[in-house]
């Protein structure tokens, strides 16, 4: 019976496969979330650069859709360089992107007349090596279209982020169809955690990794993107440190 391969042999075989596929070192770079519980679920410890990733809201309404856009904005904010954001609707809200770490000066806003033109712009943007990320808000994404986008991203090493948005509920069924995307995510809004003092807590999301090539699905309850484009795992209030103001009040007592 042949002996199992050791780690060096496995690493050599993986490298051989990559070379046969024609992938460069640039395309194997990853963008970590900085959250170990999430990063260890992703091959390479983060989102693969030079690849296409899909994100959608957990429901059909505007609230979950806005959360998906903010999640994507946080990812794009942590790349280097300008971000091309392609839309067909006139509802991209720059102040919200800025709160997620993506200021207006970094965003190239492309407003297209229809989805066919948008997909063409998406693909052309992915071929540009000087762009940090390309975001496109699309309703339908066929296997053929997604494969073209994936190949364009691989060739230039650009991060492609497809935000799936639907005008009508029946269109959402398209999200279940197979595509060439490396990962597929779904974002749903959760209630904010309670605070020890009156006020609104940080927004919380249910983040679902529905599909991951060479990985496994997983769910995470996270705190929404902050001003640096980062998310954090939600923690029970009982395990959180008191704020400096609350700690000072307790000390004076």
C-alpha positions as YAML, in Angstrom:
chain: A
units: angstrom
residues:
- id: 1
  name: UNK
  ca: [0.00, 0.00, 0.00]
- id: 2
  name: UNK
  ca: [1.55, 3.35, -0.99]
- id: 3
  name: UNK
  ca: [2.49, 5.64, 1.88]
- id: 4
  name: UNK
  ca: [0.56, 8.94, 2.25]
- id: 5
  name: UNK
  ca: [2.22, 12.03, 0.85]
- id: 6
  name: UNK
  ca: [3.95, 14.30, 3.33]
- id: 7
  name: UNK
  ca: [3.49, 18.07, 3.39]
- id: 8
  name: UNK
  ca: [6.49, 18.94, 1.17]
- id: 9
  name: UNK
  ca: [5.27, 16.51, -1.49]
- id: 10
  name: UNK
  ca: [1.75, 17.94, -1.36]
- id: 11
  name: UNK
  ca: [3.11, 21.47, -1.65]
- id: 12
  name: UNK
  ca: [5.21, 20.45, -4.65]
- id: 13
  name: UNK
  ca: [2.21, 18.84, -6.35]
- id: 14
  name: UNK
  ca: [0.05, 21.93, -5.75]
- id: 15
  name: UNK
  ca: [2.76, 24.16, -7.21]
- id: 16
  name: UNK
  ca: [3.03, 21.87, -10.23]
- id: 17
  name: UNK
  ca: [-0.74, 22.11, -10.81]
- id: 18
  name: UNK
  ca: [-0.60, 25.90, -10.54]
- id: 19
  name: UNK
  ca: [2.21, 26.08, -13.07]
- id: 20
  name: UNK
  ca: [0.30, 23.85, -15.48]
- id: 21
  name: UNK
  ca: [-2.74, 26.10, -15.11]
- id: 22
  name: UNK
  ca: [-0.57, 29.07, -15.97]
- id: 23
  name: UNK
  ca: [-1.24, 31.02, -12.79]
- id: 24
  name: UNK
  ca: [1.40, 33.57, -11.78]
- id: 25
  name: UNK
  ca: [2.47, 34.41, -8.25]
- id: 26
  name: UNK
  ca: [0.55, 37.69, -8.56]
- id: 27
  name: UNK
  ca: [-2.74, 35.87, -8.97]
- id: 28
  name: UNK
  ca: [-2.13, 33.80, -5.82]
- id: 29
  name: UNK
  ca: [-1.98, 36.82, -3.53]
- id: 30
  name: UNK
  ca: [-4.80, 37.06, -1.03]
- id: 31
  name: UNK
  ca: [-6.52, 39.88, 0.86]
- id: 32
  name: UNK
  ca: [-7.11, 38.76, 4.48]
- id: 33
  name: UNK
  ca: [-10.06, 40.02, 6.49]
- id: 34
  name: UNK
  ca: [-7.87, 40.18, 9.57]
- id: 35
  name: UNK
  ca: [-10.36, 37.92, 11.38]
- id: 36
  name: UNK
  ca: [-8.70, 34.52, 11.99]
- id: 37
  name: UNK
  ca: [-12.01, 32.67, 12.22]
- id: 38
  name: UNK
  ca: [-12.90, 33.84, 8.70]
- id: 39
  name: UNK
  ca: [-9.45, 33.81, 7.09]
- id: 40
  name: UNK
  ca: [-8.75, 30.20, 8.01]
- id: 41
  name: UNK
  ca: [-11.86, 29.17, 6.08]
- id: 42
  name: UNK
  ca: [-10.43, 30.68, 2.90]
- id: 43
  name: UNK
  ca: [-7.63, 28.94, 0.94]
- id: 44
  name: UNK
  ca: [-4.52, 31.09, 1.27]
- id: 45
  name: UNK
  ca: [-5.89, 32.89, 4.33]
- id: 46
  name: UNK
  ca: [-8.00, 35.53, 2.57]
- id: 47
  name: UNK
  ca: [-9.89, 36.53, -0.56]
- id: 48
  name: UNK
  ca: [-7.99, 35.50, -3.66]
- id: 49
  name: UNK
  ca: [-6.73, 38.44, -5.70]
- id: 50
  name: UNK
  ca: [-6.97, 38.09, -9.44]
- id: 51
  name: UNK
  ca: [-10.36, 36.44, -9.00]
- id: 52
  name: UNK
  ca: [-14.10, 37.09, -9.14]
- id: 53
  name: UNK
  ca: [-16.18, 37.07, -5.95]
- id: 54
  name: UNK
  ca: [-19.97, 37.41, -5.59]
- id: 55
  name: UNK
  ca: [-21.92, 39.11, -2.79]
- id: 56
  name: UNK
  ca: [-25.69, 39.46, -2.33]
- id: 57
  name: UNK
  ca: [-28.08, 40.63, 0.35]
- id: 58
  name: UNK
  ca: [-29.76, 37.94, 2.39]
- id: 59
  name: UNK
  ca: [-33.25, 39.18, 1.49]
- id: 60
  name: UNK
  ca: [-34.85, 41.00, -1.41]
- id: 61
  name: UNK
  ca: [-35.11, 44.39, 0.29]
- id: 62
  name: UNK
  ca: [-32.95, 47.49, 0.27]
- id: 63
  name: UNK
  ca: [-31.62, 47.00, 3.81]
- id: 64
  name: UNK
  ca: [-29.81, 43.71, 3.17]
- id: 65
  name: UNK
  ca: [-28.75, 44.99, -0.26]
- id: 66
  name: UNK
  ca: [-27.16, 48.05, 1.34]
- id: 67
  name: UNK
  ca: [-25.33, 45.81, 3.82]
- id: 68
  name: UNK
  ca: [-23.94, 43.74, 0.93]
- id: 69
  name: UNK
  ca: [-22.68, 46.93, -0.76]
- id: 70
  name: UNK
  ca: [-21.01, 48.12, 2.47]
- id: 71
  name: UNK
  ca: [-19.37, 44.72, 2.92]
- id: 72
  name: UNK
  ca: [-17.97, 44.98, -0.62]
- id: 73
  name: UNK
  ca: [-16.90, 48.60, -0.04]
- id: 74
  name: UNK
  ca: [-14.90, 47.50, 3.00]
- id: 75
  name: UNK
  ca: [-13.12, 44.83, 0.95]
- id: 76
  name: UNK
  ca: [-12.35, 47.27, -1.87]
- id: 77
  name: UNK
  ca: [-11.14, 49.86, 0.65]
- id: 78
  name: UNK
  ca: [-8.36, 47.52, 1.78]
- id: 79
  name: UNK
  ca: [-6.90, 47.20, -1.71]
- id: 80
  name: UNK
  ca: [-4.30, 49.56, -3.16]
- id: 81
  name: UNK
  ca: [-5.23, 52.11, -5.81]
- id: 82
  name: UNK
  ca: [-8.44, 53.36, -7.38]
- id: 83
  name: UNK
  ca: [-11.69, 51.39, -7.27]
- id: 84
  name: UNK
  ca: [-13.94, 51.23, -10.34]
- id: 85
  name: UNK
  ca: [-17.62, 50.93, -9.28]
- id: 86
  name: UNK
  ca: [-20.05, 50.12, -12.13]
- id: 87
  name: UNK
  ca: [-23.81, 50.63, -11.74]
- id: 88
  name: UNK
  ca: [-26.99, 50.95, -13.78]
- id: 89
  name: UNK
  ca: [-28.96, 52.67, -10.99]
- id: 90
  name: UNK
  ca: [-28.41, 56.23, -9.77]
- id: 91
  name: UNK
  ca: [-28.32, 55.32, -6.08]
- id: 92
  name: UNK
  ca: [-24.67, 54.88, -5.15]
- id: 93
  name: UNK
  ca: [-24.32, 56.78, -1.83]
- id: 94
  name: UNK
  ca: [-20.78, 58.15, -1.49]
- id: 95
  name: UNK
  ca: [-21.00, 59.09, 2.25]
- id: 96
  name: UNK
  ca: [-21.86, 55.47, 3.13]
- id: 97
  name: UNK
  ca: [-18.88, 54.20, 1.13]
- id: 98
  name: UNK
  ca: [-16.66, 56.70, 2.95]
- id: 99
  name: UNK
  ca: [-17.87, 55.38, 6.31]
- id: 100
  name: UNK
  ca: [-16.80, 51.92, 5.14]
- id: 101
  name: UNK
  ca: [-13.28, 53.21, 4.44]
- id: 102
  name: UNK
  ca: [-13.69, 54.05, 0.74]
- id: 103
  name: UNK
  ca: [-13.52, 57.86, 0.29]
- id: 104
  name: UNK
  ca: [-14.86, 59.52, -2.89]
- id: 105
  name: UNK
  ca: [-11.36, 60.31, -4.11]
- id: 106
  name: UNK
  ca: [-10.65, 56.60, -4.57]
- id: 107
  name: UNK
  ca: [-13.86, 55.74, -6.44]
- id: 108
  name: UNK
  ca: [-14.28, 55.90, -10.21]
- id: 109
  name: UNK
  ca: [-18.05, 55.90, -10.65]
- id: 110
  name: UNK
  ca: [-19.21, 54.39, -13.96]
- id: 111
  name: UNK
  ca: [-22.93, 54.66, -14.67]
- id: 112
  name: UNK
  ca: [-24.03, 52.44, -17.57]
- id: 113
  name: UNK
  ca: [-27.29, 52.26, -19.48]
- id: 114
  name: UNK
  ca: [-27.88, 48.50, -19.26]
- id: 115
  name: UNK
  ca: [-26.39, 45.33, -17.85]
- id: 116
  name: UNK
  ca: [-24.79, 44.21, -21.10]
- id: 117
  name: UNK
  ca: [-22.77, 47.43, -21.20]
- id: 118
  name: UNK
  ca: [-22.05, 47.12, -17.49]
- id: 119
  name: UNK
  ca: [-20.60, 43.61, -17.91]
- id: 120
  name: UNK
  ca: [-18.41, 44.85, -20.76]
- id: 121
  name: UNK
  ca: [-17.15, 47.71, -18.55]
- id: 122
  name: UNK
  ca: [-16.63, 45.26, -15.67]
- id: 123
  name: UNK
  ca: [-14.50, 43.00, -17.84]
- id: 124
  name: UNK
  ca: [-12.48, 45.86, -19.31]
- id: 125
  name: UNK
  ca: [-11.82, 47.27, -15.84]
- id: 126
  name: UNK
  ca: [-10.58, 43.90, -14.60]
- id: 127
  name: UNK
  ca: [-8.02, 43.84, -17.40]
- id: 128
  name: UNK
  ca: [-6.50, 47.11, -16.17]
- id: 129
  name: UNK
  ca: [-3.54, 46.33, -13.92]
- id: 130
  name: UNK
  ca: [-3.51, 49.76, -12.27]
- id: 131
  name: UNK
  ca: [-6.88, 49.36, -10.51]
- id: 132
  name: UNK
  ca: [-7.12, 47.98, -7.00]
- id: 133
  name: UNK
  ca: [-10.59, 46.47, -7.41]
- id: 134
  name: UNK
  ca: [-13.56, 46.55, -9.75]
- id: 135
  name: UNK
  ca: [-17.09, 46.43, -8.33]
- id: 136
  name: UNK
  ca: [-20.18, 45.88, -10.49]
- id: 137
  name: UNK
  ca: [-23.83, 45.75, -9.41]
- id: 138
  name: UNK
  ca: [-25.51, 43.10, -11.56]
- id: 139
  name: UNK
  ca: [-28.81, 41.21, -11.49]
- id: 140
  name: UNK
  ca: [-27.91, 38.27, -13.74]
- id: 141
  name: UNK
  ca: [-24.55, 36.59, -14.09]
- id: 142
  name: UNK
  ca: [-24.34, 33.62, -16.43]
- id: 143
  name: UNK
  ca: [-21.61, 31.01, -16.39]
- id: 144
  name: UNK
  ca: [-20.26, 32.35, -19.69]
- id: 145
  name: UNK
  ca: [-20.14, 35.96, -18.45]
- id: 146
  name: UNK
  ca: [-18.64, 35.00, -15.09]
- id: 147
  name: UNK
  ca: [-16.00, 32.86, -16.80]
- id: 148
  name: UNK
  ca: [-14.95, 35.82, -18.97]
- id: 149
  name: UNK
  ca: [-14.73, 38.00, -15.87]
- id: 150
  name: UNK
  ca: [-12.74, 35.38, -13.97]
- id: 151
  name: UNK
  ca: [-10.25, 35.03, -16.82]
- id: 152
  name: UNK
  ca: [-9.88, 38.82, -17.06]
- id: 153
  name: UNK
  ca: [-9.24, 39.05, -13.32]
- id: 154
  name: UNK
  ca: [-6.71, 36.22, -13.42]
- id: 155
  name: UNK
  ca: [-4.82, 37.81, -16.30]
- id: 156
  name: UNK
  ca: [-4.29, 41.15, -14.56]
- id: 157
  name: UNK
  ca: [-4.38, 40.11, -10.91]
- id: 158
  name: UNK
  ca: [-7.29, 42.49, -10.24]
- id: 159
  name: UNK
  ca: [-9.91, 41.83, -7.58]
- id: 160
  name: UNK
  ca: [-13.42, 41.52, -9.06]
- id: 161
  name: UNK
  ca: [-16.47, 41.99, -6.83]
- id: 162
  name: UNK
  ca: [-19.96, 41.36, -8.21]
- id: 163
  name: UNK
  ca: [-22.76, 42.78, -6.07]
- id: 164
  name: UNK
  ca: [-25.94, 40.93, -7.01]
- id: 165
  name: UNK
  ca: [-28.97, 43.27, -7.01]
- id: 166
  name: UNK
  ca: [-32.48, 42.55, -8.28]
- id: 167
  name: UNK
  ca: [-35.32, 44.81, -9.32]
- id: 168
  name: UNK
  ca: [-37.90, 42.03, -8.91]
- id: 169
  name: UNK
  ca: [-38.03, 39.10, -6.51]
- id: 170
  name: UNK
  ca: [-38.12, 36.38, -9.24]
- id: 171
  name: UNK
  ca: [-34.74, 37.60, -10.50]
- id: 172
  name: UNK
  ca: [-33.16, 36.53, -7.19]
- id: 173
  name: UNK
  ca: [-33.44, 32.88, -8.27]
- id: 174
  name: UNK
  ca: [-30.53, 33.52, -10.63]
- id: 175
  name: UNK
  ca: [-28.23, 33.74, -7.59]
- id: 176
  name: UNK
  ca: [-28.58, 29.99, -7.13]
- id: 177
  name: UNK
  ca: [-27.22, 29.23, -10.61]
- id: 178
  name: UNK
  ca: [-23.58, 28.09, -10.91]
- id: 179
  name: UNK
  ca: [-20.96, 30.67, -11.87]
- id: 180
  name: UNK
  ca: [-17.17, 30.78, -12.14]
- id: 181
  name: UNK
  ca: [-16.80, 32.95, -9.03]
- id: 182
  name: UNK
  ca: [-14.21, 31.79, -6.51]
- id: 183
  name: UNK
  ca: [-16.38, 32.72, -3.52]
- id: 184
  name: UNK
  ca: [-20.04, 33.57, -3.02]
- id: 185
  name: UNK
  ca: [-21.29, 35.50, 0.03]
- id: 186
  name: UNK
  ca: [-24.65, 36.54, 1.45]
- id: 187
  name: UNK
  ca: [-25.09, 39.38, 3.96]
- id: 188
  name: UNK
  ca: [-28.14, 39.86, 6.21]
- id: 189
  name: UNK
  ca: [-28.74, 42.59, 8.77]
- id: 190
  name: UNK
  ca: [-29.01, 41.59, 12.45]
- id: 191
  name: UNK
  ca: [-30.14, 43.61, 15.44]
- id: 192
  name: UNK
  ca: [-27.46, 45.74, 17.05]
- id: 193
  name: UNK
  ca: [-26.10, 44.51, 20.35]
- id: 194
  name: UNK
  ca: [-27.28, 46.14, 23.57]
- id: 195
  name: UNK
  ca: [-25.09, 48.86, 25.11]
- id: 196
  name: UNK
  ca: [-24.44, 49.54, 28.81]
- id: 197
  name: UNK
  ca: [-25.50, 53.16, 28.16]
- id: 198
  name: UNK
  ca: [-28.30, 54.62, 25.97]
- id: 199
  name: UNK
  ca: [-27.41, 54.73, 22.28]
- id: 200
  name: UNK
  ca: [-27.09, 52.68, 19.13]
- id: 201
  name: UNK
  ca: [-24.59, 49.87, 18.98]
- id: 202
  name: UNK
  ca: [-22.45, 49.01, 15.99]
- id: 203
  name: UNK
  ca: [-24.42, 47.45, 13.16]
- id: 204
  name: UNK
  ca: [-24.27, 43.66, 12.97]
- id: 205
  name: UNK
  ca: [-24.53, 41.26, 10.04]
- id: 206
  name: UNK
  ca: [-24.99, 37.58, 9.42]
- id: 207
  name: UNK
  ca: [-22.23, 36.81, 6.94]
- id: 208
  name: UNK
  ca: [-22.69, 33.56, 5.01]
- id: 209
  name: UNK
  ca: [-19.91, 32.06, 2.93]
- id: 210
  name: UNK
  ca: [-22.14, 30.03, 0.62]
- id: 211
  name: UNK
  ca: [-19.47, 28.79, -1.76]
- id: 212
  name: UNK
  ca: [-15.69, 28.72, -1.65]
- id: 213
  name: UNK
  ca: [-13.57, 27.01, -4.25]
- id: 214
  name: UNK
  ca: [-11.31, 24.48, -2.47]
- id: 215
  name: UNK
  ca: [-12.94, 25.47, 0.82]
- id: 216
  name: UNK
  ca: [-16.07, 24.93, 2.92]
- id: 217
  name: UNK
  ca: [-19.20, 26.97, 3.61]
- id: 218
  name: UNK
  ca: [-19.51, 28.80, 6.92]
- id: 219
  name: UNK
  ca: [-21.64, 31.39, 8.76]
- id: 220
  name: UNK
  ca: [-20.39, 34.26, 10.92]
- id: 221
  name: UNK
  ca: [-22.06, 36.90, 13.04]
- id: 222
  name: UNK
  ca: [-19.96, 40.00, 12.53]
- id: 223
  name: UNK
  ca: [-19.90, 43.67, 13.39]
- id: 224
  name: UNK
  ca: [-20.31, 45.81, 10.29]
- id: 225
  name: UNK
  ca: [-17.48, 47.44, 8.36]
- id: 226
  name: UNK
  ca: [-15.74, 50.26, 10.22]
- id: 227
  name: UNK
  ca: [-13.95, 53.33, 8.86]
- id: 228
  name: UNK
  ca: [-10.89, 51.29, 7.93]
- id: 229
  name: UNK
  ca: [-12.87, 48.76, 5.89]
- id: 230
  name: UNK
  ca: [-12.66, 46.01, 8.50]
- id: 231
  name: UNK
  ca: [-15.25, 43.77, 10.10]
- id: 232
  name: UNK
  ca: [-15.02, 42.00, 13.46]
- id: 233
  name: UNK
  ca: [-16.66, 38.97, 15.00]
- id: 234
  name: UNK
  ca: [-19.54, 39.83, 17.30]
- id: 235
  name: UNK
  ca: [-18.84, 39.10, 20.97]
- id: 236
  name: UNK
  ca: [-21.39, 38.63, 23.78]
- id: 237
  name: UNK
  ca: [-21.78, 41.81, 25.79]
- id: 238
  name: UNK
  ca: [-20.80, 39.98, 28.97]
- id: 239
  name: UNK
  ca: [-17.36, 39.26, 27.54]
- id: 240
  name: UNK
  ca: [-16.66, 42.80, 26.33]
- id: 241
  name: UNK
  ca: [-14.51, 45.27, 28.20]
- id: 242
  name: UNK
  ca: [-16.34, 48.27, 29.58]
- id: 243
  name: UNK
  ca: [-15.91, 51.54, 27.72]
- id: 244
  name: UNK
  ca: [-13.45, 54.03, 29.32]
- id: 245
  name: UNK
  ca: [-16.37, 56.27, 30.36]
- id: 246
  name: UNK
  ca: [-18.23, 53.42, 32.06]
- id: 247
  name: UNK
  ca: [-15.05, 52.11, 33.68]
- id: 248
  name: UNK
  ca: [-14.33, 55.56, 35.09]
- id: 249
  name: UNK
  ca: [-17.82, 55.86, 36.54]
- id: 250
  name: UNK
  ca: [-17.44, 52.48, 38.22]
- id: 251
  name: UNK
  ca: [-14.06, 53.46, 39.66]
- id: 252
  name: UNK
  ca: [-15.47, 56.68, 41.16]
- id: 253
  name: UNK
  ca: [-18.16, 54.71, 42.92]
...
